[in-house]
Amino acid sequence: MNTQEIAKDLTSMWAKGQFNESGEKYWADDVVSVEPGGQGEPVSRGKAAVRAKGEWFDNAHDIHGVKVEGPWVNGDQFSVRFTMDVTNKENGQRMNMDEIGLYTLKAGKIAEERFFYGG
Amino acid sequence: MNTQEIAKDLTSMWAKGQFNESGEKYWADDVVSVEPGGQGEPVSRGKAAVRAKGEWFDNAHDIHGVKVEGPWVNGDQFSVRFTMDVTNKENGQRMNMDEIGLYTLKAGKIAEERFFYGG
């Protein structure tokens, strides 16, 4: 599959909330995931660490809704916009998250994912 | 200025249609601009080449409207979404362009801009 096809498959899975399933299908073993920093470690290296980050997010939030827009493609990279309506379980704060995810593919797998926060 | 401040300034200029002015203010002399390919040369190197690409676009299109969303920031990079309503002057075709621009800053200037196309 080319970038467009993989991006469409991932976008379709994310629109159904299948974030873990999509990772198991497409994360490279040595995937690198980069958040903008702030709380926690901004860079997660390897499938186990990236999977753990997703599990942490799932456990820490009630997810009321996810909107996925895109993909936008260039070569072996594509971008997606995520708009999420979530409640932080710890402090009860409900918020809208607005992010761009930038994905770099190698050999049909996600080699890097990098997130950009709006605000 | 940090990434967020430069991104806000650029976004504000783009929302006013000041694409050339913003470039003169922020393009590094050795800026690299990467389109997804297709027609023309996908990589423009240097301020003169990137400026010429903008002039070509302006001359080849009637621009009816530009919507700018963002910025979304991560470290020295930020993303912006451009939605443009344009008519291709050569063939008269009116179309909505939906793009993500990914900007990488170095020393307060745009070192690289990379565009992702939706569709």
Interface residues (C-beta under 8 A of the other chain):
Chain A: V34 E35 P36 G37 G70 P71 W72 V73 N74 G75 Q77 F78 S79 R81 D98 E99 I100 L102 R114 F115 F116 Y117 G118 G119
Chain B: V34 E35 P36 G37 G70 P71 W72 V73 N74 G75 Q77 F78 S79 R81 D98 E99 I100 L102 R114 F115 F116 Y117 G118 G119
